Amino acid sequence: MTEPAPVTDLTAPRDGLVPVIDRIQPLLAWCEAASTAPQEPVAVDAERASSYRYSSRAYLVQLRTEAAGTALIDPLAFTLPATLLDLLAEREWVLHAAGQDLPSLAELGMGTSTLFDTELAARLLGMERVGLGAVVEDALGLHLAKEHSAADWSRRPLPEGWLTYAALDVEVLVEVRDVLAERLREDGKDEWARQEFAHELLRDHGPTRSSTWRGLHGLGGLRSVKQLAAAREMWTRRDEMAAAEDLSPHRVIKDRDLVTAAKEAPRGRDAFDRALPAKLRRKDMWWQAARSGLELPASHLPERSERSYPPPHKLWSKKYPEVWERYQLVRAAVGQRAEDLELPAENLLQPALLRHWVWEHEDVPTEPEIGAQLAELGARPWQVEQAAPVIHRAQTEV
């Protein structure tokens, strides 16, 4: 039995911790150094404060190239210069879980036409763990500390320990890219990865937090439309306050407290107040919001469940048994193909996309027709090539 390779702790940047760049001249100097090797990819990361702030802005941006080393940039200190933006636009970016960072980087004017996502690459390679620490350990045998991921990055000044953590996020990212790129080539998945990376750049990443009151945790515990109306109006008031004060909504009032109060709202003010946290300020304001929901005319009350297309698949087995049977058949076939390819089924074909296709196709199209339909729903060419044949076969060989 082969002994596992020893793992080395990576606790500090190899060249020491660089100071935060909060003036334009040091940033221009970094750009000048980076420009001496124009073909080098650039490792990119951003730190947000989603647990503390309403906005999804980046409060620290980390960049690294071999020629220029690491740059820790405070984007609150100045507007990023065109010199940097132009340099980055021409480079391949290496990120981990790019979809998390691309929106906040775009807010700063940062963009690229080429990227390599180490998390996506790890998924395509069928790696069991795809977090940055696990991927670094698998690729390079280095253990990366991850203790500050949920920190309040809007804080100033940033503690040295946090900055060390931030610098390590890009310290070896390009090295990881090189290892994973070679593995993708060996597995014949490099073209799949290119298509996935291109899609990641173009797709709509959506809001970073729930943009609707339907996303409230615990909402399913509300049985009456009056309770739902109270919750909706309280959510709206909370969202307005959070945006105005740039606070994470749960720091204004937690979901569970909001839902609990909404549940009691139809019973009157006293029951409502008792359901709220004792230390919560401005209870009268919350009651006004809840009451505005309770007093709505019947035509303005929310429906118990949000209409969606197609209907939620959890209802299919009882309400649409023929669709459910077809879905089970096709999902199993796609899952088996994904297993054969050693990657997660959701990366072979997004579950929502597969359900959409199943809902709309009672009859069995030809294999080319299935491929065209999947592509129209957003499947990439490699996904169509792998999924269309098994979907067709699953429905014609029963």
MIMI-434208 format. One line per 4 residues: number of its first residue (from 1); their letters; for each residue x, y, z of N, C-alpha, C. Coordinates in steps of 0.02 Angstrom, whole numbers, plus 50000, padded with zeros to 5 digits. Each point is the difference from the previous one (the first is absolute). Example, Ala and Ser with C-alpha at 12.3 -4.5 7.8 and 13.67 -1.06 7.14 Angstrom:
1> as> 50660 49716 50390 49955 50059 50000 50045 50060 50000; 49982 50053 49964 50042 50059 50003 49961 50055 50037
//
This chain:
1> mtep> 50042 49940 50000 49958 50060 50000 50044 50063 50000; 49986 50046 49955 50041 50061 49993 49987 50047 50058; 50053 50022 50032 49993 50048 50054 49980 50068 49972; 49953 50036 50033 49982 50067 49976 50059 50048 50006
5> apvt> 50005 50045 49952 50055 50048 50000 49995 50045 50061; 50056 50019 50030 49998 50044 50059 49972 50068 49981; 49965 50030 50048 49969 50065 49989 50039 50052 50040; 50016 50055 49968 50038 50055 50032 49954 50058 50014
9> dlta> 50003 50028 50060 49960 50059 50016 50027 50061 49964; 49955 50037 49967 50018 50063 49969 49969 50055 50044; 50041 50029 50043 49973 50047 50050 50017 50073 49987; 50045 50012 49952 50019 50069 49985 50023 50004 49928
13> prdg> 49992 50058 49969 50024 50008 49931 50075 49987 49997; 50022 49969 49947 50071 49981 49994 50046 50060 50000; 49977 50056 49972 50042 50060 49997 49983 50050 50055; 49963 49978 50050 49980 50045 50053 49935 50036 49983
17> lvpv> 49968 50027 50051 49936 50035 49991 50013 50070 49972; 49968 50015 49944 50008 50067 49969 49951 50048 50033; 50016 50065 50001 49954 50049 50028 49939 50010 49955; 49945 50020 50030 49939 50014 49961 50013 50061 49956
21> idri> 49979 49997 49938 50007 50056 49954 49939 50045 50007; 50010 50059 50028 49946 50048 50008 50016 50067 49968; 50053 50000 49958 50018 50058 49960 50014 49977 49929; 49993 50045 49953 50003 49979 49930 50071 49984 49977
25> qpll> 50051 50034 50027 50069 49989 49975 50025 49929 50011; 49991 49970 50060 50021 49930 50007 49963 49953 49953; 49936 50016 49985 49962 49957 49955 50027 50006 49928; 50019 50060 49980 50029 50009 49933 50067 49964 49995
29> awce> 50038 49999 50056 50064 49965 50000 49988 49925 49992; 49947 49973 50032 49984 49929 49993 49981 49986 49927; 49962 50044 49970 49980 49991 49930 50061 50000 49954; 50047 50043 50014 50061 50003 49959 50039 49935 50004
33> aast> 50005 49973 50062 50035 49936 50008 49963 49944 49965; 49934 50000 50005 49960 49947 49969 50004 50003 49924; 50007 50059 49973 50001 50009 49927 50063 49973 49968; 50051 49985 50040 50062 49972 49972 49991 49927 49977
37> apqe> 49945 49968 50023 49986 49931 49978 49927 49997 49979; 49984 50028 49941 49930 50008 49979 49961 49936 49989; 50035 49943 49994 49964 49937 49988 49980 49965 50064; 50025 50024 50056 49985 49966 50063 49927 50008 50020
41> pvav> 49968 49946 50023 49933 50008 50029 50004 50037 50066; 49945 50027 50023 49998 50035 50063 49951 49967 50047; 50023 49983 50059 49956 49973 50052 49958 50058 50028; 49935 49989 50008 49954 50053 50020 49954 49974 50056
45> daer> 49989 50042 50050 49953 49984 50053 49972 50065 50028; 49944 49996 50033 49970 50059 50031 49969 49980 50066; 50002 50044 50048 49969 49988 50065 49942 50048 50009; 49942 49972 50017 49940 50040 50012 49982 49996 50075
49> assy> 49944 50029 50018 49979 49999 50070 49925 49984 50002; 49981 49947 49965 49929 49985 49991 49963 49988 50065; 50034 49975 50051 49967 49987 50064 49991 50064 50041; 50031 50054 49977 49998 50062 50037 49969 50057 49961
53> ryss> 50007 49999 49934 49979 50057 49959 49946 49979 49950; 49959 50047 49980 49947 49987 49951 50030 49993 49930; 50049 50043 49986 50029 50000 49933 50043 49939 49989; 50012 49983 49937 50044 49944 49983 50067 50025 49975
57> rayl> 50017 50062 50018 50062 50030 49975 50061 49964 50027; 50054 50006 49964 50064 49972 50022 50035 50050 50045; 50020 49978 50059 50036 50043 50047 50075 49989 49999; 50021 49948 49965 50071 49988 49989 50006 49959 49936
61> vqlr> 50047 50019 49958 50013 49962 49938 50071 49975 50002; 50009 49935 49987 50066 49970 49999 50018 49979 49929; 50060 50019 49979 50026 49982 49934 50069 49972 50008; 50019 49954 49956 50069 49975 50001 50021 49975 49932
65> teaa> 50059 50022 49979 50034 49970 49943 50071 49982 50023; 50031 49955 49964 50068 49980 50019 50048 50059 49995; 49991 50042 49949 50047 50055 49989 49991 50056 50051; 49938 50013 50020 49987 50058 50044 49989 49981 50072
69> gtal> 49988 49936 50014 49984 49980 50068 49928 50015 50017; 49986 50006 50065 49931 50009 50024 49985 50074 50010; 49939 50018 49982 49974 50067 50015 49936 49992 50041; 49998 50033 50058 49940 50003 50041 49973 50071 49994
73> idpl> 49945 50008 49965 49975 50066 49981 49938 50018 50040; 50001 50060 50030 49942 50027 50035 49958 50040 49950; 49945 49972 49975 49962 50035 49949 49958 50057 50027; 49999 50008 50067 49965 50057 50030 50043 50063 49997
77> aftl> 50065 49992 49991 50046 50056 50007 50003 50045 49938; 49987 49971 49941 50005 50039 49938 49966 49962 49944; 49987 50035 49946 49972 49968 49941 50056 49963 49963; 49987 49938 49983 50051 49960 49967 50019 50032 49933
81> patl> 50065 50008 49986 50021 50035 49939 49991 49958 49937; 49995 50034 49944 49992 49966 49936 50060 49955 49985; 50059 50019 50025 50060 49959 49990 49990 49930 50025; 49971 49994 50060 49987 49934 50029 49944 49964 49962
85> ldll> 49946 50036 49987 49943 49968 49967 50019 49974 49931; 50039 50039 49963 50021 49978 49933 50046 49940 50004; 50045 50000 50049 50046 49944 50008 49961 49936 50016; 49951 50005 50045 49961 49941 50019 49956 49975 49943
89> aere> 49975 50046 49960 49954 49981 49946 50035 49956 49948; 50065 50004 49996 50038 49963 49950 50027 49934 50026; 49990 49986 50065 50029 49941 50030 49948 49945 50012; 50024 49939 50004 49959 49946 50026 49997 50008 50076
93> wvlh> 49939 49999 50027 49992 50002 50073 49995 49929 50026; 50030 49988 50058 49993 49937 50035 49964 50015 50066; 49940 49972 50007 49960 50010 50060 49975 49933 50026; 49979 49998 50062 49967 49942 50028 49928 50019 50014
97> aagq> 49953 49963 49971 49929 50016 50004 49988 50071 49973; 50014 50008 49937 50000 50067 49969 49933 50035 50007; 49945 49962 49998 49935 50031 50003 49988 50041 50063; 50036 49985 50053 49993 50037 50063 50033 50069 49995
101> dlps> 50053 50005 49960 50040 50062 49999 49988 50044 49939; 49980 49971 49944 49994 50039 49939 49953 50060 50006; 49941 49994 50032 49956 50058 50005 50031 50058 50038; 50032 49987 50057 50030 50054 50039 50061 50030 49965
105> lael> 50037 49959 49963 50056 50026 49961 49975 50043 49942; 49945 49980 49969 49972 50039 49946 49977 50069 50024; 49975 50003 50062 49981 50065 50029 50059 50049 50002; 50060 49972 50004 50061 50042 50002 50027 50014 49930
109> gmgt> 49966 49975 49949 50024 50010 49932 50048 49947 49976; 50010 49948 50040 50047 49948 49983 49966 49945 49959; 50032 49980 49945 49971 49949 49958 50054 49966 49958; 49983 49942 49973 50046 49963 49958 49960 49962 49948
113> stlf> 50033 49974 49950 49967 49959 49950 50019 49927 50007; 50046 49985 50047 50024 49931 50009 50010 49986 50074; 49974 49944 50022 50013 49981 50070 50011 49926 50007; 50028 49981 50056 50007 49930 50020 49974 49996 50071
117> dtel> 49946 49962 50010 49969 49993 50065 50022 49934 50031; 50040 50004 50053 50027 49939 50029 49946 49957 50034; 49946 50031 50023 49946 49960 50029 49964 49961 49945; 49983 50034 49946 49967 49966 49944 50044 49944 49972
121> aarl> 50064 50014 49994 50046 49949 49976 49999 49939 50046; 50000 50012 50065 49999 49945 50049 49936 49959 49992; 49944 50033 49987 49937 49965 49991 50003 49956 49937; 50025 50028 49946 50004 49961 49938 50047 49940 50007
125> lgme> 50048 50007 50045 50047 49945 50013 49973 49948 50049; 49940 50014 50027 49968 49953 50046 50031 49999 50069; 50034 50054 50020 50030 50003 50067 49944 50001 50052; 50009 49962 50054 49948 49995 50051 49991 50066 50038
129> rvgl> 50053 50035 50013 49996 50065 50035 50026 50055 49954; 49961 50054 49994 50018 50051 49951 50010 50069 50031; 50001 50005 50067 50018 50063 50032 50073 50016 49985; 50018 50064 50005 50068 50021 49982 50052 49962 50040
133> gavv> 49991 49994 50065 50049 49965 50042 50010 49928 49978; 49944 49965 49985 50005 49930 49980 50034 49993 49932; 49985 50046 49954 50029 49996 49933 50075 50015 50002; 50019 50050 50040 50072 50015 50008 50037 49941 50029
137> edal> 49969 49968 50050 50032 49942 50032 50008 49942 49951; 49948 49988 49960 50002 49945 49952 50051 50014 49945; 50002 50061 49976 50043 50017 49943 50073 50009 50019; 50012 50031 50058 50068 50020 50017 50026 49971 50066
141> glhl> 49957 49965 50038 50022 49974 50064 50011 50054 50052; 49964 50055 49994 50006 50055 50047 49934 50009 50038; 50005 50012 50065 49940 50012 50040 49992 50075 50010; 49942 50025 49978 49987 50071 50000 49951 50017 50056
145> akeh> 50018 50045 50044 49955 50021 50054 49942 50040 49970; 49938 49989 50025 49941 50033 49973 49957 50031 50055; 50032 50026 50053 49960 50019 50059 49967 50068 49996; 50014 50041 49950 49973 50068 49999 49950 50012 49942
149> saad> 49973 49947 49972 49958 50008 49941 49936 50040 50014; 49975 49998 50062 49937 50035 50016 50013 50064 50040; 50060 50028 49995 50017 50060 50038 49967 50062 49971; 49999 50053 50040 49973 50064 49978 50055 50038 49963
153> wsrr> 50004 49990 49934 50053 50030 49961 49990 50075 49988; 49944 50027 50022 49990 50073 49995 50036 50036 50057; 50026 49963 50048 50035 50029 50057 50065 50033 49977; 50018 50055 50032 50064 50033 49987 50031 50022 50066
157> plpe> 50066 49990 50010 50045 49962 49955 49987 49925 50006; 50020 49964 49948 49992 49928 50001 50056 49968 50040; 49984 49953 50045 50052 49968 50041 50050 49962 49957; 50061 49994 50024 50053 49967 49962 49983 49928 49985
161> gwlt> 49969 49965 50048 49982 49931 49989 49951 49992 49942; 49954 50046 49994 49952 49998 49945 50035 50010 49933; 50048 50047 50000 50036 50015 49938 50043 49941 49978; 50028 49964 50049 50038 49940 49984 49954 49949 49967
165> yaal> 49942 49990 50029 49951 49955 49971 49982 50020 49928; 49989 50065 49990 49980 50025 49934 50056 49990 49950; 50062 50012 50020 50056 49991 49955 50009 49927 49980; 49989 49955 50048 50007 49929 49986 49948 49975 49950
169> dvev> 49943 50034 49996 49948 49979 49952 50024 50003 49928; 50049 50044 49985 50025 50005 49932 50073 49977 49994; 50030 49980 50056 50071 49982 50001 50017 49944 49951; 49959 49948 49999 50018 49942 49959 49945 49984 49948
173> lvev> 49956 50047 49988 49942 49986 49956 50022 49983 49929; 50050 50035 49974 50023 49985 49932 50034 49931 49997; 50035 49982 50053 50031 49933 50003 49946 49946 50000; 49945 50012 50037 49944 49953 50001 49970 49995 49930
177> rdvl> 49992 50057 49968 49974 50001 49932 50040 49955 49954; 50066 50005 50004 50044 49961 49956 49990 49925 50011; 49994 49980 50063 49990 49929 50016 49932 49976 49973; 49948 50038 50014 49933 49980 49978 49993 50001 49924
181> aerl> 50031 50049 49968 49998 50003 49927 50031 49938 49969; 50054 49976 50028 50032 49940 49975 49955 49939 50011; 49968 49997 50058 49955 49944 50014 49940 50000 49952; 49975 50060 49985 49945 50005 49952 50021 49975 49931
185> redg> 50060 50017 49980 50025 49976 49935 50006 49924 50000; 50027 49973 50054 50009 49927 50005 49933 49964 49997; 49948 50031 50029 49933 49969 50002 49958 50015 49938; 50028 50040 49954 49962 50019 49941 49943 50048 50015
189> kdew> 50007 50039 50054 49947 50045 50021 50019 50074 49993; 50056 50013 49967 50023 50069 49996 49952 50044 49958; 49971 49972 49947 49953 50038 49960 49935 50012 50040; 49980 49951 50038 49941 50009 50044 50012 50059 50047
193> arqe> 50060 50002 50028 50016 50053 50048 49999 50068 49965; 50027 50004 49940 50000 50064 49964 49928 50025 49990; 49956 49954 49982 49930 50020 49990 49968 50022 50065; 50015 49965 50054 49971 50019 50065 50027 50068 50024
197> fahe> 50064 50012 49990 50029 50064 50021 49970 50057 49960; 49991 49990 49934 49970 50052 49959 49928 50014 50021; 49964 49947 50017 49931 50008 50024 49998 50038 50066; 50048 49986 50043 50003 50034 50065 50008 50075 49992
201> llrd> 50038 50020 49950 50010 50072 49987 49936 50033 49975; 49960 49964 49963 49943 50030 49966 49934 49993 50038; 49995 49952 50044 49935 49987 50032 49981 50055 50050; 49935 50005 50012 49975 50047 50050 50008 49968 50069
205> hgpt> 50040 50031 50042 50014 49971 50066 49945 50016 50050; 49954 50044 49982 49943 50013 50044 50020 50038 50062; 49951 50014 50044 50015 50038 50061 50040 49957 50049; 50041 50033 50041 50041 49964 50048 49960 49979 50061
209> rsst> 49942 50029 50011 49957 49978 50054 49929 49996 49973; 49956 49970 50037 49932 49991 49977 49968 50067 49983; 49972 50005 49941 49971 50064 49978 49924 49999 50009; 49974 49951 50036 49928 49997 50010 49985 49974 50071
213> wrgl> 49943 50021 50025 49980 49979 50067 49987 49925 50003; 49989 49969 49943 49989 49927 49998 50062 49962 50023; 50057 50034 50002 50061 49967 50022 50010 49999 50075; 49953 50027 50038 50005 50000 50073 50003 49928 50027
217> hglg> 50049 49987 50043 50005 49935 50031 49942 49990 50049; 49967 49943 49996 49945 49986 50044 49933 50023 49975; 49998 50027 49939 49937 50026 49974 49947 49945 49993; 50022 49939 49990 49953 49944 49992 49957 49989 50062
221> glrs> 50021 50027 50057 49962 49992 50062 49939 50046 50003; 49994 50046 49953 49943 50046 49999 49944 49970 49958; 49941 49992 50030 49946 49964 49967 49949 50045 49967; 49989 50059 50026 49948 50044 49973 50030 50053 49955
225> vkql> 49959 50025 49953 50024 50053 49956 50009 50065 50038; 49964 50009 50055 50010 50059 50042 50070 49999 50031; 50020 49943 50024 50068 49994 50028 50052 50013 49946; 49989 49973 49941 50047 50011 49945 50003 50073 49981
229> aaar> 49943 50034 50000 49999 50071 49984 50039 50041 50051; 49993 49982 50064 50038 50034 50053 50074 49989 49990; 50019 49938 49984 50071 49985 49989 50028 50038 49940; 49960 50004 49947 50023 50036 49940 50013 50073 50015
233> emwt> 49954 50032 50036 50009 50072 50014 50058 50011 50049; 50009 49956 50048 50057 50006 50045 50066 49990 49963; 50001 49951 49953 50060 49989 49961 50017 50062 49959; 49949 50030 49970 50011 50060 49959 50029 50056 50043
237> rrde> 49972 50009 50060 50026 50053 50045 50072 49984 50020; 50014 49937 50015 50068 49982 50019 50049 50012 49943; 49979 49983 49939 50045 50008 49943 50015 50074 49989; 49951 50043 50008 50010 50073 49993 50050 50025 50052
241> maaa> 49991 49978 50062 50045 50021 50054 50071 49974 49989; 50005 49937 49981 50066 49970 49989 50038 50036 49944; 49964 50016 49946 50032 50035 49944 50022 50069 50020; 49958 50036 50037 50015 50069 50020 50060 50003 50047
245> edls> 50006 49950 50043 50054 49999 50051 50059 49956 49980; 49996 49969 49940 50050 49952 49977 50016 49948 50053; 49947 49968 50023 50006 49946 50049 49971 49937 49970; 50030 49943 50017 49970 49937 49980 49930 49996 50031
249> phrv> 49949 49980 49961 49932 50001 50027 49992 49964 50066; 50035 49945 50011 49991 49963 50062 50026 50039 50060; 50040 50053 49987 50022 50042 50056 49948 50053 50018; 49951 50008 49957 49944 50044 50017 49949 49959 50040
253> ikdr> 49978 49944 49973 49959 49951 50037 50010 49933 49966; 50010 49948 50039 50013 49934 49972 49936 49971 49968; 50011 49958 49951 49943 49968 49965 49953 49966 50049; 50028 49961 50046 49957 49961 50045 49958 50046 50045
257> dlvt> 50027 50057 50020 49962 50047 50042 49946 50034 49959; 50016 50017 49938 49951 50032 49957 49942 49951 49986; 50015 49938 49984 49948 49951 49984 49958 49984 50062; 50033 49993 50057 49963 49986 50062 49951 50056 50016
261> aake> 50022 50062 49991 49955 50057 50014 49943 50002 49949; 50015 49987 49937 49948 50000 49949 49948 49947 50015; 50021 49944 50027 49953 49946 50017 49951 50022 50053; 50023 50041 50047 49958 50023 50055 49961 50063 49983
265> aprg> 50018 50034 49946 49970 50065 49984 49924 49999 49997; 49968 49949 49970 49926 50001 49997 49967 49999 50068; 50036 49980 50052 49971 49997 50067 50002 50067 50036; 50033 50050 49971 50000 50066 50029 50068 50024 50022
269> rdaf> 50002 50063 50021 50063 50034 50017 50037 49967 50057; 49964 49980 50053 50035 49972 50058 50035 49935 49982; 49965 49956 49964 50030 49937 49980 50059 50012 49953; 49993 50049 49956 50054 50018 49953 50062 50023 50038
273> dral> 49990 50045 50049 50057 50026 50038 50035 49946 50040; 49961 49953 50028 50031 49946 50039 50043 49955 49955; 49982 49995 49936 50037 49956 49955 50066 50031 49977; 50005 50066 50006 50062 50034 49980 50053 49994 50055
277> pakl> 50064 50003 49982 50053 49999 50051 49991 50058 50050; 50011 49986 50062 49988 50050 50053 50040 50064 49988; 50061 49992 49975 50044 50058 49992 49992 50036 49933; 49955 49977 49957 49992 50031 49935 49971 50071 50008
281> rrkd> 50032 50047 49967 49976 50070 50003 49946 50012 49948; 49962 50053 50010 49950 50024 49953 49948 49947 49983; 49973 49968 50052 49950 49949 49989 49937 50029 49968; 49986 50063 50014 49942 50031 49971 50006 50002 49924
285> mwwq> 50060 50013 49976 50011 50003 49927 49987 49932 49969; 50022 49946 50033 49990 49933 49974 49926 49982 50000; 49964 50022 50053 49928 49988 50002 49964 50037 49944; 50021 50060 49987 49969 50037 49945 50009 49963 49933
289> aars> 50060 49972 49990 50013 49964 49939 49956 49937 49996; 49998 49962 50055 49959 49939 50001 49926 50016 49991; 49977 50052 50034 49929 50018 49995 49981 50021 49930; 50046 50034 49965 49985 50020 49931 49987 49939 49956
293> glel> 50033 49944 50017 49988 49938 49964 49933 49969 50019; 49985 50001 50066 49938 49971 50024 49938 50035 49972; 50006 50065 49988 49943 50040 49979 49990 50003 49924; 50041 49965 49963 49993 50000 49927 49934 49968 49979
297> pash> 49970 50025 49947 49940 49967 49974 50018 49931 49973; 49951 49956 49996 50012 49930 49980 50036 49995 49934; 49984 50046 49953 50030 49996 49934 50075 50016 50000; 50025 50031 50054 50071 50018 50004 50040 49954 50046
301> lper> 49967 49950 50029 50036 49954 50044 50041 49951 49957; 50057 49978 50026 50043 49955 49960 49970 49930 49996; 50018 49964 49948 49980 49931 49995 50042 49958 50048; 49972 49942 50019 50036 49958 50048 50067 49977 49972
305> sers> 50004 49987 49937 50063 49979 49969 50011 50039 49936; 50062 50011 49984 50018 50038 49941 49990 49957 49937; 49968 50030 49951 49991 49964 49936 50069 49993 49966; 50012 49944 49972 50064 49989 49966 49988 49957 49939
309> yppp> 50048 50005 49953 49997 49958 49940 50068 49968 49990; 50000 49934 49994 49943 49954 50011 49982 49997 50073; 49943 49968 50017 49981 49993 50071 50055 49964 50038; 50006 50013 50066 50052 49967 50040 49999 49925 49990
313> hklw> 50058 49971 49989 50003 49928 49984 49980 49956 50060; 50000 50030 50060 49978 49961 50058 49926 49982 49997; 49963 50037 49958 49929 49986 49992 49985 49950 49945; 50050 49984 49960 49987 49961 49940 49975 49930 50016
317> skky> 50027 49967 50050 49982 49930 50013 49925 49992 50014; 49970 50051 50031 49928 49996 50016 49957 50032 49947; 50021 50058 49975 49957 50037 49954 50012 49984 49926; 50062 49982 49985 50017 49986 49930 50040 49935 49996
321> pevw> 49970 49944 50016 50038 49936 50006 50036 49980 49936; 49970 50014 49941 50033 49981 49938 50064 50040 49990; 49997 50065 50017 50061 50042 49995 50052 49976 50050; 49977 49983 50060 50046 49976 50053 50035 49936 49978
325> eryq> 49962 49955 49971 50030 49937 49977 50052 50013 49946; 49985 50045 49954 50046 50017 49946 50063 50034 50029; 49990 50043 50049 50056 50035 50032 50046 49951 50036; 49971 49953 50037 50041 49951 50036 50043 49960 49952
329> lvra> 49971 49981 49943 50035 49961 49950 50059 50039 49971; 49987 50062 49981 50051 50042 49968 50054 50020 50050; 49978 50018 50060 50049 50021 50051 50048 49943 50016; 49974 49940 50005 50044 49942 50015 50050 49989 49944
333> avgq> 49978 50009 49938 50046 49991 49943 50055 50052 50000; 49981 50062 50013 50050 50054 50002 50047 49990 50059; 49972 49978 50056 50042 49988 50059 50051 49945 49987; 49979 49947 49965 50046 49945 49985 50055 50023 49952
337> raed> 49980 50041 49951 50051 50025 49953 50051 50044 50036; 49975 50042 50046 50046 50042 50039 50048 49958 50042; 49973 49946 50029 50043 49955 50039 50053 49969 49956; 49981 49980 49939 50049 49971 49953 50055 50051 49983
341> lelp> 49980 50064 49996 50047 50052 49982 50038 50027 50060; 49983 49975 50059 50033 50020 50063 49993 50075 50013; 49937 50023 49999 49986 50069 50018 49930 50003 50030; 49984 50053 50037 49933 50006 50030 49946 50006 49947
345> aenl> 49943 49969 50012 49945 50002 49952 49979 50071 49984; 50002 50044 50051 49979 50070 49988 50047 50038 49955; 50062 49975 49993 50046 50032 49953 49993 49973 49930; 49974 49939 49995 49985 49973 49933 49939 50036 49971
349> lqpa> 49949 50008 50042 49940 50035 49977 49966 50030 50062; 49991 50065 50000 49969 50034 50057 49931 49971 50014; 49985 49981 50062 49936 49968 50016 49939 50040 49976; 50001 50066 50010 49943 50041 49979 49991 49997 49924
353> llrh> 50055 49998 49964 49996 49996 49927 49970 49933 49979; 50022 49946 50033 49974 49933 49984 49925 49996 50014; 49978 50027 50057 49929 49999 50018 49959 50040 49950; 50027 50058 49979 49966 50041 49951 49989 49961 49935
357> wvwe> 50052 49965 49978 49995 49961 49938 49949 49945 50008; 50002 49963 50055 49954 49944 50011 49928 50025 50000; 49987 50056 50034 49932 50027 50005 49971 50015 49931; 50042 50024 49956 49975 50025 49935 49998 49946 49946
361> hedv> 50024 49940 50013 50006 49951 49946 49969 49933 50020; 49935 49996 49988 49964 49938 50015 50019 49946 49950; 50003 50019 49936 50021 49953 49949 50077 49996 49999; 50026 49948 49969 50072 49990 49997 50027 50029 49935
365> ptep> 50037 50055 50003 50029 50028 49939 50058 49956 49976; 50024 50016 49941 50061 49965 49977 50059 50026 50040; 50055 49963 49996 50060 50021 50037 50024 50069 49979; 50004 50016 49934 50020 50068 49981 49951 50053 50026
369> eiga> 49936 49983 50001 49951 50049 50026 50011 50011 50074; 50014 49947 50037 50014 50007 50072 50060 50045 50010; 50052 49989 49960 50060 50041 50005 49986 50074 49988; 49961 50014 49948 49983 50070 49985 49958 50031 50056
373> qlae> 49955 49961 50028 49957 50025 50054 50041 50014 50063; 50047 49956 50017 50043 50011 50058 50043 50062 49990; 50026 50009 49940 50042 50058 49985 49959 50064 50007; 49937 49998 49978 49958 50059 50005 49986 50019 50073
377> lgar> 49999 49949 50043 49990 50013 50071 50064 50021 50036; 50056 49999 49965 50062 50025 50029 50055 49949 50010; 49989 49938 49980 50053 49950 50006 50058 50016 49953; 50061 49988 50024 50059 50012 49959 50009 49942 49950
381> pwqv> 50037 50010 49945 50008 49948 49950 50023 49933 50029; 50048 50001 50046 50025 49937 50027 49946 49964 50041; 49957 50039 50034 49946 49970 50038 49948 49968 49953; 49986 50035 49946 49953 49973 49950 50028 49935 49972
385> eqaa> 50063 50000 49983 50032 49940 49971 49995 49940 50046; 50009 50012 50066 50000 49945 50048 49929 49981 50023; 49956 50049 50006 49934 49987 50030 49946 49979 49951; 49999 50030 49941 49946 49986 49952 49994 49926 49983
389> pvih> 50054 49965 49986 49993 49928 49983 49970 49959 50057; 50021 50013 50062 49975 49958 50055 49927 50017 50015; 49981 50063 49992 49929 50019 50010 49957 49966 49949; 50022 50000 49937 49961 49967 49946 49996 49925 50012
393> raqt> 50056 49971 50018 50003 49927 50010 49955 49979 50059; 50000 50041 50053 49961 49983 50059 49925 49997 49985; 49978 50040 49951 49928 50002 49984 49979 49954 49943; 50048 49974 49965 49983 49957 49943 50015 49926 50011
397> ev> 50037 49986 50054 50020 49930 50012 49962 49970 50058; 49946 50032 50022 49960 49972 50055 49948 49952 49972
//
